[in-house]
C-alpha cells in the first residue's frame, strides 16, 4: 500500500466514514467497516484516529465544510441581494434533494451524540459550526452586496441555522419540494427585509 500523508489518510477515512454512515447508519457503522470502506487495515484507521470522538468530529467538520463550499460557490454577484441570497439557499437545497441520505446523517450524528454523555459536546460543536458557517456566508455576501443589518449578524446566523435545520428535516419526513421552495422564498424575503441602507 502506498504511503500517504496523515492529513490525506484522515480525509480518506473521513469520507469513507461518511459513506458508510450514510448507508448503514451511525450506530451500525464500526471502525472495521470504515477501514474496509476506505480499503485500509484497521491499524491504519487507529493510527489516524485515536478515538471514535475524533472520527465523529472530523465527519461533522467535513460535512459542514462541504455545505459551506457549495453555498459560497453559488453566491456569485447577481443583480440584487435577494437574488444572491436565494441562489445560496438553492445551492444548499439542490444538495438536500440530490443527497437526502447525507442530510439524514447529520440528524443521526446529533441524536447519537446527545444520547452518549461523553459525546454531548459534539452535538453542541455541530450546531455551533452551523452558526459559524452562516456568519462566514453572511460576511461573504456583504463583500458582494455591501449592506448593514437591523439585527446582529450572530442572531441572524443562528436564525438561519435553525431555519435550514427545520426545513431540511421537514423535507426528509414529508418529501414536499414545493413546500420547501415556498419556505426558502419566504426566508429570503425576510433576510432581504432585515437589510438597512449603508450609512
C-alpha positions in Angstrom: 0.0 0.0 0.0 1.4 3.4 -1.0 2.3 5.7 1.9 0.0 8.7 2.2 0.4 11.8 4.3 -1.5 11.6 7.5 -3.9 14.5 6.6 -4.7 12.8 3.3 -5.3 9.5 5.0 -7.5 11.1 7.6 -9.5 12.7 4.8 -9.8 9.4 3.0 -11.1 7.7 6.2 -13.5 10.6 7.0 -15.0 10.3 3.5 -15.3 6.6 3.9 -17.0 7.0 7.3 -19.5 9.4 5.8 -20.3 6.9 3.0 -20.6 4.0 5.5 -22.7 6.0 8.0 -25.0 7.3 5.3 -25.6 3.8 4.0 -25.7 1.9 7.3 -26.5 4.5 10.0 -24.2 5.8 12.7 -24.8 3.2 15.3 -24.2 0.3 12.9 -21.0 1.7 11.5 -17.9 0.2 13.0 -14.2 1.2 12.8 -13.8 -2.1 10.9 -16.4 -1.3 8.3 -15.0 2.2 7.8 -11.5 0.7 7.3 -13.0 -1.7 4.8 -14.8 1.1 3.0 -11.6 3.0 2.7 -9.6 -0.1 1.6 -7.1 0.1 4.5 -6.3 -2.0 7.5 -7.8 -1.4 10.9 -4.3 -0.5 12.2 -4.2 2.4 9.7 -7.5 3.6 11.0 -6.3 3.6 14.6 -3.1 5.3 13.6 -5.2 8.2 12.1 -7.9 8.4 14.7 -7.2 7.6 18.3 -10.9 7.6 19.3 -14.5 7.5 17.9 -14.9 11.1 19.2 -12.0 12.2 16.9 -13.6 10.5 13.9 -17.1 12.0 14.6 -15.6 15.5 14.9 -13.9 15.0 11.6 -17.1 13.8 10.0 -19.1 16.8 11.3 -16.4 19.3 10.2 -16.2 17.7 6.8 -19.9 17.7 6.1 -20.3 21.3 7.3 -17.3 22.5 5.2 -18.8 20.8 2.1 -22.1 22.6 2.5 -20.4 25.9 3.0 -18.3 25.4 -0.1 -21.4 24.6 -2.1 -23.2 27.8 -1.0 -20.1 30.0 -1.4 -19.8 28.9 -5.0 -23.4 29.8 -5.6 -23.4 33.3 -4.1 -21.7 34.9 -7.1 -22.7 38.5 -7.8 -26.2 38.8 -9.0 -28.2 41.9 -9.8 -29.9 42.1 -6.4 -29.1 41.0 -2.8 -32.3 39.0 -2.8 -31.3 37.0 -5.9 -27.9 36.3 -4.5 -29.4 35.1 -1.2 -31.9 32.9 -2.9 -29.2 31.4 -5.1 -27.3 30.4 -2.0 -30.3 28.7 -0.5 -31.0 27.0 -3.8 -27.5 25.5 -3.9 -27.9 24.1 -0.5 -31.4 22.8 -1.4 -30.3 21.2 -4.6 -27.8 19.2 -2.5 -30.6 18.2 0.0 -32.8 17.0 -2.8 -29.9 15.1 -4.5 -28.4 13.6 -1.4 -31.1 13.1 1.3 -29.2 10.3 2.9 -26.2 12.6 3.6 -28.5 15.1 5.3 -30.3 12.4 7.3 -26.8 11.5 8.6 -26.4 14.9 10.2 -29.5 14.3 12.3 -28.3 10.9 13.2 -25.0 12.3 14.3 -26.8 14.8 16.5 -29.0 12.1 18.1 -26.1 9.8 18.6 -24.0 12.4 20.3 -26.9 13.6 22.5 -27.5 10.0 23.7 -23.9 9.4 24.6 -22.9 11.6 27.6 -19.2 11.5 26.6 -20.2 12.8 23.1 -22.7 15.5 24.1 -20.2 18.3 23.3 -20.0 17.1 19.7 -23.7 17.9 19.2 -23.1 21.4 20.6 -20.0 21.8 18.3 -22.0 20.6 15.4 -24.7 23.2 15.8 -22.1 25.9 16.7 -20.4 25.1 13.4 -23.7 25.7 11.5 -23.9 29.2 13.1 -20.3 29.9 12.3 -20.9 28.8 8.7 -23.8 31.2 8.3 -21.7 34.0 9.8 -19.0 33.4 7.3 -21.5 33.2 4.4 -23.1 36.5 5.5 -19.7 38.2 5.5 -19.1 36.8 2.0 -22.4 38.2 1.0 -21.6 41.6 2.4 -18.5 41.7 0.2 -20.7 41.2 -2.9 -23.6 43.5 -1.8 -22.4 45.9 0.9 -25.2 46.1 3.5 -26.0 46.6 7.1 -28.5 44.6 9.1 -31.1 45.6 11.6 -30.2 42.6 13.8 -26.7 41.4 14.9 -25.1 39.0 12.4 -24.8 36.4 15.1 -28.5 36.5 15.7 -29.3 36.2 12.0 -26.8 33.3 11.7 -28.5 31.4 14.5 -31.9 32.0 12.9 -30.8 30.8 9.5 -29.1 27.7 11.0 -32.4 26.9 12.9 -34.5 27.5 9.8 -32.3 25.4 7.5 -32.3 22.6 10.1 -36.1 22.7 10.3 -36.9 22.9 6.6 -34.4 20.1 5.8 -35.9 17.8 8.5 -39.4 18.7 7.3 -38.4 17.7 3.7 -36.8 14.4 4.9 -40.0 13.5 6.6 -42.6 14.8 4.2 -40.7 14.9 0.9 -42.5 18.1 -0.2 -40.2 20.0 -2.6 -42.8 22.7 -3.3 -43.4 23.5 0.4 -39.6 23.7 0.9 -39.2 26.1 -2.0 -42.0 28.3 -0.6 -40.4 28.4 2.8 -37.0 29.3 1.2 -38.6 32.1 -0.7 -40.2 33.4 2.4 -36.9 33.3 4.4 -35.1 35.0 1.5 -37.7 37.8 1.7 -37.3 38.0 5.4 -33.4 38.3 5.2 -33.7 41.0 2.5 -36.2 42.8 4.8 -33.5 42.9 7.5 -31.1 44.9 5.3 -30.8 48.6 6.0 -29.1 51.2 3.8 -25.4 51.5 4.5 -24.5 54.8 6.3 
